[in-house]
Amino acid sequence: MRNTIIAALLVAVAAPAAAQDLRVERLDPKLDALIAPGTAIERVATGFTFTEGPMWHDGRLWFSDVNGDKMRAVDPTGKVEELIANSGGLPNPPAGKSIGSNGMVTDRDGTVLMAQMGARQIARVGSDHRPVAFLTDYQGKRLNSPNDLVFARDGSLWFTDPPFGLFNGMDRDPAKQLPYNAVFRYAKGALTPVITDLKLPNGIGFSPDGKTLYVTDYGPPGTIYAYKVGANGAVSDRRVLIAFPASGGGGADGLKVDTRGNIWATGPGGIRVISPQGKVLGQLKLPEVAANLAFAGDGRTLYITASTSVYRLRTKVAGVLPRYTR
């Protein structure tokens, strides 16, 4: 997975994946209210190294190629455009490392906040597609490697900060300055580490009413935790929503929530559709390991970033779109 490989490949519209590798597995009849029986998963584009951070923005899916150090956009027809060549922010990035951009979210002014794993910061991207540093440190200590971001209903920005972008063994890397891998909240100009006891916090999202926070601890195999959210972002009453089985490849990564409160989460063996009570209603099976996903358009199209490709399927239920989607 080298940058030179991506440059040679660029991006091609994918040939159809084998039907048996792309399927919706129904584990509970309630899944039929979320995904119509017979709905097909399609591969939209391929030829990348490790796709992540999908976000619907101005009629296209923006996404990151973490190991390729690129940020791209793909339209509904499969046409791909490279938007940022050195999206991780390092001047001389080492080949094949997880140092590109990752999660993204649109801010209230229409600019995009993007996690830069290599530069270890959150950058702001305007219409010129030039990243400008936004959040870089906490109390003078560099962030680890921001991963995924979400705005809460009150307008505060929350993000996970695992050490995946560090080079020498993650937590053992001498460049690591913070003593923990936190979930941070940014509000009214202040950055606060809200959760500091997770090993590898990764995906993050809120219930439709904003009263529950979901965070994945990567593992592998990983766990999704649910927290009650109180005044000024205080969290309490942590519970395990789901603990993933130790099989199937990958760990607990990105997640999104639909308008009925169900959690759509990547993890070992495929994407699980999970009720708010923690029951798995079904799985989306792919030929590649899925890292993240995003609801798009009217909220009833789900895009999936999975290893070398981007996939899509139509849903009956609408997803919770980001607060400042445009």
Buried (B, 14 or more C-beta within 10 A) or exposed (E): BEBEBBEEBEBEBBEEBEEEEBBBBBEEEBBEEBBEEEBEBBBBBBBBBBBBBBBBBEEBBBBBBBBBBBBBBBEBEBEBEBBBEBBBBBEEBEEBBBBBBBBBBBBEEEBBBBBBBBBBBBBBBEEEBEBEEBBBEBEEEBBBBBBBBBBBEEEBBBBBBBBBBBBEEBBEBEEBBBEBBBBBBBBEEEBBBBBBEBBBBBBBBBBBEEEBBBBBBBBBBBBBBBBEBEEEBEBEEBEEBBBBEEEBBBBBBBBBBBBBBBBBBBBBBBBBBBBBEBBBBBBBBBBBBBBBBBBBBEBBBBBBBBBBBBBBBBBEBBBBBBBBBE
